[in-house]
């Protein structure tokens, strides 16, 4: 008991307010972007078809390449979250998303769109799981269900924002300009996650990467 008290004084736990603004808010903003990118293609389809002359096959491929990249990256994602933690993993992947959105905004053919969309899929792959991981690390066990539910409720508004609000925005600016803005927004959130979210060492970080990939192979 005495040792635990000394340890608590040396490494004091942050209060709820700190956890909310340093952990919950940045990762919820990240999940908002993930939900936004999941649905944005439906709104962009007519604009892309008009600008770059895409066929229905091209549009379908562009949608599926995002989901394919997103899904495939789930395999190494668990290892990265365990080894690097959600802070470093999420911020790094968001930088990849920034590159993807930039390529997408400058695209003049279907191949550039596919590359950009694939990188966005990889960049958004940790949007939900990194948030869940950070909540499991920082929140007390009895608060985790509420935190997860709040994350889902607030973050999924990104899907709603990708509908009528985007349609209204596209009446004022082009889809290319929209993606430039989204790119800057993603970069800002990546910086917030990297510089504001605190680091906490996990027991899983002591396991060798070889053992982790052996476990991944079993899965």
C-alpha positions as CSV (number, residue, x, y, z in Angstrom):
1,X,0.0,0.0,0.0
2,X,2.8,2.4,1.0
3,X,4.7,1.6,-2.3
4,X,1.5,2.3,-4.3
5,X,1.1,5.6,-2.6
6,X,4.7,6.6,-3.3
7,X,4.2,5.5,-7.0
8,X,1.1,7.6,-7.3
9,X,2.9,10.7,-6.0
10,X,5.7,10.2,-8.5
11,X,3.4,9.4,-11.4
12,X,0.1,11.1,-10.6
13,X,-2.9,10.1,-12.6
14,X,-4.5,12.9,-14.6
15,X,-7.9,14.0,-13.5
16,X,-11.0,13.5,-15.7
17,X,-10.8,17.0,-17.2
18,X,-7.2,16.3,-18.4
19,X,-8.2,12.9,-19.8
20,X,-11.1,14.4,-21.7
21,X,-9.3,17.3,-23.3
22,X,-5.9,15.5,-23.7
23,X,-7.1,12.1,-24.8
24,X,-10.8,11.9,-25.5
25,X,-11.2,15.0,-27.6
26,X,-8.2,14.6,-30.0
27,X,-9.1,10.9,-30.7
28,X,-12.8,11.7,-31.1
29,X,-11.8,14.4,-33.7
30,X,-9.8,11.7,-35.4
31,X,-12.7,9.3,-35.5
32,X,-14.9,12.1,-36.8
33,X,-12.5,12.3,-39.8
34,X,-12.7,8.5,-40.3
35,X,-16.5,8.5,-40.4
36,X,-16.3,11.5,-42.8
37,X,-14.0,9.8,-45.3
38,X,-16.0,6.5,-45.1
39,X,-19.0,8.3,-46.7
40,X,-17.7,11.2,-48.7
41,X,-17.3,9.3,-51.9
42,X,-21.1,9.2,-52.5
43,X,-21.3,13.0,-52.5
44,X,-18.2,13.4,-54.7
45,X,-19.2,10.9,-57.4
46,X,-21.1,13.4,-59.7
47,X,-18.3,16.0,-59.3
48,X,-15.5,13.6,-60.0
49,X,-17.4,12.1,-63.0
50,X,-17.8,15.6,-64.5
51,X,-14.2,16.8,-63.8
52,X,-12.2,13.7,-64.7
53,X,-14.8,11.8,-66.8
54,X,-15.0,8.7,-64.6
55,X,-17.1,5.7,-65.4
56,X,-19.3,3.8,-62.9
57,X,-16.6,1.1,-62.9
58,X,-14.0,3.7,-62.0
59,X,-16.2,5.1,-59.2
60,X,-16.8,1.6,-57.8
61,X,-13.1,0.7,-57.9
62,X,-12.2,4.0,-56.2
63,X,-14.7,3.2,-53.4
64,X,-13.5,-0.4,-53.0
65,X,-9.8,0.5,-53.0
66,X,-10.3,2.6,-49.9
67,X,-12.1,-0.2,-48.1
68,X,-9.5,-2.7,-49.2
69,X,-6.5,-0.6,-48.0
70,X,-8.4,0.1,-44.8
71,X,-9.2,-3.5,-44.1
72,X,-5.8,-4.9,-45.0
73,X,-4.0,-2.5,-42.7
74,X,-6.0,-3.9,-39.7
75,X,-3.6,-6.8,-39.7
76,X,-0.4,-4.9,-38.7
77,X,-2.4,-2.2,-36.9
78,X,-2.8,-4.2,-33.7
79,X,1.0,-4.7,-33.5
80,X,1.6,-1.0,-34.1
81,X,-0.9,0.0,-31.4
82,X,0.7,-2.3,-28.9
83,X,4.3,-1.4,-29.7
84,X,4.0,2.3,-30.5
85,X,0.8,3.2,-28.6
86,X,-2.2,5.0,-30.1
87,X,-0.6,8.4,-30.0
88,X,2.3,7.7,-32.3
89,X,0.4,5.3,-34.5
90,X,-2.6,7.6,-35.1
91,X,-0.6,10.7,-35.7
92,X,1.8,8.9,-38.2
93,X,-1.1,7.4,-40.1
94,X,-2.8,10.7,-40.3
95,X,0.3,12.1,-42.0
96,X,-0.2,9.3,-44.6
97,X,-3.8,10.5,-45.0
98,X,-2.6,14.0,-45.5
99,X,-0.4,12.8,-48.4
100,X,-3.3,10.8,-49.8
101,X,-5.8,13.8,-49.6
102,X,-3.2,16.0,-51.3
103,X,-2.7,13.5,-54.1
104,X,-6.4,13.1,-54.4
105,X,-7.0,16.9,-54.6
106,X,-4.4,17.2,-57.4
107,X,-5.5,14.1,-59.4
108,X,-6.3,14.4,-63.1
109,X,-6.8,10.7,-63.8
110,X,-8.3,7.6,-62.2
111,X,-4.9,6.2,-61.2
112,X,-4.0,9.3,-59.1
113,X,-7.4,9.1,-57.5
114,X,-6.9,5.4,-56.7
115,X,-3.5,6.1,-55.1
116,X,-4.8,9.0,-53.1
117,X,-7.9,7.0,-52.0
118,X,-5.8,4.0,-51.0
119,X,-3.4,6.2,-48.9
120,X,-6.5,7.8,-47.2
121,X,-7.8,4.3,-46.4
122,X,-4.5,3.4,-44.7
123,X,-4.4,6.8,-43.0
124,X,-7.8,6.3,-41.5
125,X,-7.4,2.6,-40.6
126,X,-6.7,3.3,-36.9
127,X,-9.4,6.0,-36.5
128,X,-11.6,3.8,-34.3
129,X,-9.2,1.3,-32.8
130,X,-6.6,3.9,-31.7
131,X,-9.4,5.8,-29.9
132,X,-10.6,2.6,-28.2
133,X,-7.0,1.7,-27.3
134,X,-6.4,5.2,-25.8
135,X,-9.6,5.0,-23.8
136,X,-8.7,1.6,-22.4
137,X,-5.3,2.9,-21.3
138,X,-6.4,6.2,-19.7
139,X,-9.9,5.7,-18.5
140,X,-10.9,3.8,-15.3
141,X,-12.5,0.4,-16.1
142,X,-15.9,1.6,-14.9
143,X,-15.9,4.6,-17.2
144,X,-14.8,2.8,-20.4
145,X,-18.3,1.8,-21.7
146,X,-19.5,5.4,-21.3
147,X,-16.4,6.8,-23.0
148,X,-16.6,4.3,-25.9
149,X,-20.3,5.1,-26.4
150,X,-19.7,8.9,-26.3
151,X,-16.8,8.4,-28.8
152,X,-19.1,6.5,-31.2
153,X,-22.0,9.0,-30.8
154,X,-19.8,12.1,-31.4
155,X,-17.4,10.6,-34.0
156,X,-20.1,9.2,-36.3
157,X,-21.4,12.7,-36.8
158,X,-18.6,12.9,-39.3
159,X,-20.7,10.6,-41.6
160,X,-23.6,13.0,-41.3
161,X,-21.3,16.0,-42.1
162,X,-20.3,14.2,-45.3
163,X,-23.8,14.5,-46.7
164,X,-25.9,17.7,-46.9
165,X,-23.2,20.0,-45.4
166,X,-20.7,18.8,-48.0
167,X,-23.2,19.4,-50.7
168,X,-23.7,23.0,-49.5
169,X,-20.0,23.5,-49.3
170,X,-19.5,22.2,-52.9
171,X,-21.8,24.9,-54.1
172,X,-19.3,27.5,-53.0
173,X,-15.9,25.8,-53.6
174,X,-14.7,22.9,-55.8
175,X,-14.1,19.4,-54.5
176,X,-10.4,19.9,-55.0
177,X,-10.4,22.9,-52.6
178,X,-12.5,20.9,-50.2
179,X,-9.9,18.2,-50.0
180,X,-7.1,20.8,-49.5
181,X,-9.0,22.1,-46.5
182,X,-9.6,18.5,-45.2
183,X,-5.9,17.9,-45.7
184,X,-5.0,20.8,-43.4
185,X,-7.6,19.8,-40.9
186,X,-6.2,16.2,-40.8
187,X,-2.7,17.6,-40.3
188,X,-3.9,19.8,-37.4
189,X,-5.6,16.8,-35.7
190,X,-2.4,14.7,-36.3
191,X,-0.4,17.4,-34.5
192,X,-2.9,17.7,-31.7
193,X,-2.7,14.0,-31.1
194,X,1.1,13.9,-31.2
195,X,1.7,16.9,-29.0
196,X,-1.3,16.9,-26.6
197,X,-2.0,13.2,-25.9
198,X,0.3,12.0,-23.1
199,X,2.3,8.8,-23.3
200,X,1.9,5.8,-21.0
201,X,4.0,2.7,-21.2
202,X,2.1,-0.5,-21.6
203,X,3.1,-4.0,-20.5
204,X,2.6,-5.3,-24.1
205,X,5.6,-3.0,-25.2
206,X,7.9,-5.4,-23.3
207,X,7.0,-8.3,-25.6
208,X,9.3,-8.7,-28.6
209,X,8.1,-7.8,-32.0
210,X,8.8,-11.4,-33.2
211,X,6.4,-12.8,-30.6
212,X,3.8,-10.3,-31.6
213,X,4.0,-11.3,-35.3
214,X,3.9,-15.0,-34.3
215,X,0.6,-14.2,-32.5
216,X,-0.6,-12.3,-35.6
217,X,0.2,-15.3,-37.8
218,X,-2.0,-17.4,-35.6
219,X,-4.8,-15.0,-36.0
